[in-house]
Amino acid sequence: MTTAVEAKVSVSPEVKAVHRRMRRRQALARGLTYLVGILISLWVLIPIIFIASMALTTPAMVRAYPKSILPFIPFSTATMEFFLNSRGILPGIRNSVVVA
Amino acid sequence: LPRGTTVSILDREGNFVSPEELGLTNLIAEDWFRVRAVDSDGQEIEGWTPERRVRVRETDDAGAPFSGTIRPILGADADPLTPLYAEADDDSQVVGRLESQDPVQIQEVVTLELWFLVQGQSEGETVEGWTQSRFVRLLGDQTQGRIEQGNTGQFTTRYVERMVSDRFFMPALRTTMLLIVMIIPVQFVLAIIMALVIQANLKGSGVFLYIFAIALGVSDLAVGIVWYSIFTHFGYLNTILQGIGVINAPVTYLSAASRHWIIIAIWLAEVWRSTSIVMVIVVAGLQAISREVLEASEVFGASLWQRVRYIILPLLRPSLQVALILRTILAFQVFAVVIVLSGGDVVTVLANETYRQYYDLRNFNVAAAYASFILLLSLVSAFFYLQAVRTQEEAVT
C-alpha cells in the first residue's frame, strides 16, 4: 500500500514527512507487538524451563536452596533415570496410551 | 417398606452373595465352613457350620483356613454339642454333632449375606417378609432395625441437605466463585492480546502461536507441580527474590497461614494453563473476520483501540461466547491444581469436595450431590451467557 502511494506523490516534501511519521509509527507498533509477544512467550516458557531443569539435574540440586537460576547446571540425567526406573512408570504409560 | 421405617427382626438366614457386593454399607456377611471331623462315636462326619463356631488354627499360603477346632459353647443351659448341618443353613438337617475342642478339617468356605425376616408398618398395614441385611441398619439389641436404603429408588433431599450443611460446602463454593471471577477476565484479555499478536502477520509470529499453545499440552496436575516448584518454600520465586535482594530469607507461601498466597498461586497456575484454549478459539474467530473490514478501518484512521473495541470485539462475540461457556464450565471443575498447591485442605473447591466425599468419607450420595451441584452451576452459567449475548444482539438490531 505504502509503495504505491510513494511512487505517485514522492515530490511533495510535506507528504514525505507524513510518510516518515507513518513509517516510524508502524515500526514502533511492530516493535511493541514483538515485545508483547516475547513477554508472553517468556511467561509461558519460564515455568517449563524451571520444571525441565529440575527434571534434568541431580537430586541434590532439586532440594538445594537457593536454586541456580541458570537452568540445567549441573546437567544430569540422574533424576530422569530414577523416574524412568521407578516402578509403575511403564504400566502407567501403557495405560495412558490405551485410554487415549 | 419406605426408607426410615422401623422394623422388628423376627428371624435371620444366610444367602449366597457375590464377593463384589461385600463392601456395601450395612451388609452383614457370614462365613460358613464345610468341615470334616471325627465325632465322639469315632465316626467320620462332614457338614456345614458357621464360621463363629470354629477357631481357625492353620491357614494355607493364600490365607484360606484349612484346619481348626470347635469353640466351646458358653452358658449353662446351652447345648454343649455343635451341630453340623447338611447345608450352609441352620434350618437344614443336622448331620452330626461335635464336642468343643474337636479338631476339624476345613474343606470349603462360603460367604453368605444375612437376610432378615422383618416386620414393619407401611401405609397403616403390617407387612412381613425377608430382606437383605444391606437394606437394614440394626439398632441396639439387634431385634429392631431401620430400613436404610432400598433398590427401588425413592426421592430424598437428605444428601443435598447434608452437602449444604457440610462445613466445607460454603468455603468450597466461595473459593470456586472467587477463582472464576479472578481467572476469567484476566484470561480473556490475555488471550485476545495473544491472538492479536499472532494475527499481526509479523515475520516469525507463527512461532508465537506454537509457544503460546504449549501450555495447552500440559496436564493440569503437571501444571500444579510446576507452580508448586515455583511457590514452595525453597522454590524458584524465593530464589529469584533473594537473588535480587528483595527478601533475606525464604518466605513460606503455601501454608495455612497464607491462604491468599495459595489463591494467588492457583490463579496464576490456572491463567497460565488454560489461557491458550481461549486463545485458540479467539484466533479461529479472528481468522473469520474479513481482512477488508480491518483494512477499511485502518484506512479511515481508526486506532488500535478503536479497531478492537468497535470491530474486532463485536465480530468476535460468537467465539468469545463459546470460549466463555467452555472456560466457566472448566473453572467449576478446577481440581488437580488446587490439590497440588493446597493439599486440598486449606483451600478447597467444589470438585475437591466431591472427591473427598467419594473417596475419603465414602459418602457416595453426598459426592453425587456435589457433582450434580457442579453440573447445575455449569448449566446455569451456560444458559446465562447464551441469554446475555442474545439480548445484546436483539438490542443491536
Interface residues (C-beta under 8 A of the other chain):
Chain A: A29 R30 T33 Y34 V36 G37 I40 S41 W43 V44 L45 P47 I48 F50 I51 M54 R63 A64 Y65 P66 K67 I69
Chain B: L190 I193 M194 L196 V197 I198 A200 L202 S205 F208 I211 F212 I214 A215 V218 A222 I225 V226 W227 S229 I230 F234 G235 Y236 N238 T239 I240 Q242 G243 P250 W272 S276 L304
